[in-house]
Structure formats: structure tokens, C-alpha cells
Amino acid sequence: MKAYFISGLGADKRAFDKIVLPARFEQVHLEWIAPQATECLTQYAKRFAQQINGAEPFILVGLSFGGMLATEISKILPPQQLVLISSASSRSELPLLYRIAGKLRLEKILPYKRIIKKPGKIANWLFGPFDEHTQQLVHSYIKATEPQFMQWAIGQISRWKNKEKPANLLQIHGSEDKLLWAGYSKAGFVMSGGGHLCLQSHAAVINQLLKNQLV
């Protein structure tokens, strides 16, 4: 069975380099596509889903913003199982601050070029705790992200409308996540001490969990 992976905002398959699924799964990493100017996440999901073969059973794994996209795709092409890591399964799991920012459209005034050029200590704090390897990985993601894509994505996150918890859901979150605060999450499995990239710091625990919980 194919397992389709969607990475976080601006990231790529390296985010999952420590994740190992049971041998019965074929891991397929999906690539981000450029959003259209006025496209919402639901519309984007319809185009993105064209990368998935819905004629055969599959599972879908989404990280962070990729998990929100995976949730929207699951409404179009239902997977055998939806796995969300460091993500939100519905709008109610987004921090209130994000929802307010979305209403005010504050994503339009963020200094994207400065953020992308020099991620620095703020990025380390938001995505951590992590080791030096993961820190370098995060910085490379941020520096490679197009400012237009980052602005679009932040707008879609803050104005995400999904209210229903997806079916066949396996949700994993870090207790110290500072981007999508653990206090808002309704994840069934919480990695103690894990940050937003708990799939790197707690890979062994998550791999065992996936081995036991995947269909």
C-alpha cells in the first residue's frame, strides 16, 4: 500500500528522513505546487490531490501545514488512514491568536524577506527543541521558501475553516510545540518534551507507534 507524505510549509521529504514505516508500505513523497493568487486551501487541495492514485488504497501522512492540506485532501480522496504530525485536525485546534490574525489579515504585513534571509534564534525557539542537524535543516527550509508562498500559506492556516475531525485519524503532537500549541491539540498521542519537529527528536518512539497503529 502506498503511503503519501506531505511535508510542512516550505519543507521537503528530508523532514521525514528518520521516519520508517513497516515494509508493507511504499513511501511516496509529494511535492508542493505553486498556489494560484486567490486560491483557498480547499481549492488548492483539489489540484494537489492529482498527485495521488485514488483508485487504490493508500494512507496519507501530513506534517504541520501539510497535515491541514492532508485533511482537506481526505475529503476528496478518503485514505485508509490519515496521520497528522505536529498539525491540527480542525480550526478549533489553531491557537486563538492565529484565528484573530487571520481575521485581521496580518500575514500581509510580516517581513518575509527578512525572515527567509536570516531565520536566526526566533526560528530555533519556535521549531525547537532540536539538535544541530535539525536546526540546519529548518534554516535551509526557511531560506528556500518563496515569500509569496509563505504569505499565502500563513493566510490559509489562520483562516482555515475545517470544523470536523477527520475519520480514521492518527494524530501525534509534541508537548512543547510552540508553533501549534499543544494546549489546543486534541492529538491522541503526545510526545513528552517534543517540539514542532518531534518527528526528528522522537523518531524512534513515533516509528514504533506507527508500526503498532497503522492499518
C-alpha atoms as one frame of an Amber mdcrd trajectory, in Angstrom:
protein
   0.000   0.000   0.000   1.257   3.481  -0.830   1.860   5.960   1.987   1.805
   9.511   0.654   3.786  12.076   2.661   3.219  15.847   2.678   5.868  17.935
   4.422   5.418  21.195   6.298   5.383  24.741   4.937   8.296  25.115   2.527
   9.877  21.832   3.660  10.612  18.720   1.626  10.990  14.976   2.150  14.062
  15.467   4.377  11.640  16.314   7.196  10.688  12.624   7.233  14.214  11.225
   6.899  14.029   9.486  10.301  10.537   8.051   9.793  10.466   4.371   8.820
   7.185   2.625   8.033   6.578  -1.137   8.070   7.752  -2.924   4.918   4.206
  -3.313   3.553   4.107   0.434   2.788   5.656   2.174  -0.201   6.628   5.687
   0.842   5.813   8.378  -1.743   6.771  11.988  -1.039   4.530  14.578  -2.680
   5.910  17.895  -3.910   4.402  21.289  -3.133   2.878  23.073  -6.126   2.591
  26.836  -6.597  -0.728  28.218  -5.330  -2.877  30.423  -7.515  -3.284  34.008
  -6.334  -6.854  33.834  -4.986  -6.910  30.106  -4.213  -8.074  28.859  -0.798
  -6.713  25.674   0.783  -9.776  23.636  -0.280  -9.268  24.617  -3.929  -5.524
  24.031  -3.669  -6.171  20.546  -2.241  -8.172  19.573  -5.338  -5.220  20.346
  -7.597  -2.645  18.884  -5.214  -4.634  15.625  -4.920  -3.989  14.902  -8.590
  -0.613  13.505  -7.473  -2.434  10.678  -5.617  -3.751   7.485  -7.201  -7.186
   7.290  -5.613  -8.050   4.071  -7.448  -6.079   2.019  -4.928  -5.981   2.025
  -1.100  -3.485   4.420   0.460  -2.630   6.221   3.676  -1.819   9.902   3.975
   0.792  11.416   6.302   0.936  15.180   6.808   3.338  17.325   8.820   2.285
  20.738  10.194   0.675  22.777   7.360   0.976  19.624   5.254  -1.344  17.945
   7.757  -4.015  20.589   7.212  -3.663  20.072   3.476  -3.873  16.296   4.006
  -7.093  16.817   5.964  -8.618  18.718   3.047  -7.451  16.035   0.601  -9.048
  13.335   2.770 -12.444  14.892   1.995 -11.790  14.376  -1.732  -9.883  11.084
  -1.691 -10.534   9.267   1.612  -7.400   7.414   2.804  -7.395   4.164   4.736
  -5.766   6.186   7.494  -4.824   9.830   7.965  -1.719  10.525  10.043  -1.162
  14.075  11.299   2.129  15.013  12.948   2.543  18.395  14.670  -0.583  19.607
  12.921  -4.230  20.485  13.527  -7.210  18.365  12.570  -9.718  21.249  12.703
  -9.895  25.026  13.107 -10.568  24.688  16.839  -7.031  23.311  17.290  -5.466
  26.520  15.974  -4.318  28.974  18.656  -6.792  31.826  19.146  -4.043  34.303
  18.276  -3.759  32.743  14.794  -7.502  32.977  14.211  -7.535  36.640  15.206
  -4.534  37.307  12.951  -6.403  35.630  10.098  -9.434  37.892  10.510  -7.168
  40.933  10.511  -5.126  39.524   7.586  -1.913  40.275   9.435   0.027  37.937
   7.152   0.150  40.824   4.671   2.488  42.872   6.874   5.055  40.279   8.006
   8.690  40.904   6.887   9.021  37.719   4.805  12.260  38.608   3.032  13.990
  39.290   6.347  12.612  36.068   7.893  13.747  33.985   4.931  17.175  35.612
   4.617  18.124  35.158   8.280  15.953  32.708  10.319  18.029  33.121  13.499
  17.176  32.485  17.147  13.426  33.051  16.806  13.144  30.159  14.343  15.265
  27.987  16.644  12.920  28.707  19.551   9.711  28.213  17.540  10.727  24.906
  15.964  12.842  23.530  18.810  13.982  21.918  20.910  16.161  20.137  18.402
  19.766  19.155  17.680  22.220  20.964  15.386  21.373  18.751  12.392  17.675
  19.586  12.634  18.434  23.269  13.184  20.403  23.371   9.924  17.554  21.537
   8.208  14.995  24.090   9.430  17.131  27.039   8.353  17.607  25.536   4.888
  13.820  25.103   4.538  13.102  28.676   5.511  15.782  30.129   3.229  14.452
  28.114   0.270  10.827  29.200   0.740   9.347  31.715  -1.693   7.991  34.798
   0.157   4.740  34.645  -1.837   4.180  31.012  -0.884   4.898  31.708   2.789
   2.427  34.606   2.861  -0.244  32.542   1.112   0.275  29.577   3.435   0.162
  31.644   6.636  -3.065  33.225   5.421  -4.581  29.798   4.728  -3.549  28.468
   8.141  -5.009  31.429  10.026  -8.288  31.336   8.067  -8.684  27.557   7.812
 -12.371  26.672   8.026 -12.440  22.918   8.681 -14.623  22.123  11.707 -14.954
  18.325  11.536 -12.389  15.884  12.886 -11.320  13.560  10.040 -12.191   9.864
  10.012  -9.549   7.156  10.566  -7.260   9.682  12.223  -3.939   9.031  13.958
  -2.688  12.309  15.423   0.727  12.879  17.008   1.896  16.067  18.708   4.800
  17.341  20.801   4.057  18.565  24.321   6.393  21.548  23.842   5.195  22.573
  20.363   5.460  26.386  20.185   4.000  26.816  16.694   0.789  24.822  17.101
   0.446  24.891  20.876  -0.122  21.524  22.488  -2.799  23.005  24.741  -5.092
  23.389  21.753  -4.330  19.992  20.245  -6.659  17.022  20.600  -3.983  14.566
  19.484  -4.313  11.026  20.735  -0.551  10.655  21.154   1.660  13.314  22.742
   5.462  13.153  22.657   6.680  14.374  26.062   9.281  17.114  25.580   8.807
  17.127  21.816   8.714  20.375  19.877   7.177  21.120  16.487   9.664  18.731
  14.890   9.091  15.851  17.291   9.286  13.525  14.269  13.034  14.246  14.333
  13.699  14.257  18.084  11.272  11.413  18.900  11.591   9.414  15.678  12.164
   6.049  17.373   9.024   6.421  19.516   6.946   7.601  16.546   8.217   4.778
  14.336   7.145   2.218  16.941   3.793   3.945  17.297   3.239   3.844  13.534
   4.218   0.179  13.463   1.562  -0.584  16.074  -1.206   1.748  14.909  -1.171
   1.769  11.100  -3.832  -0.265   9.308
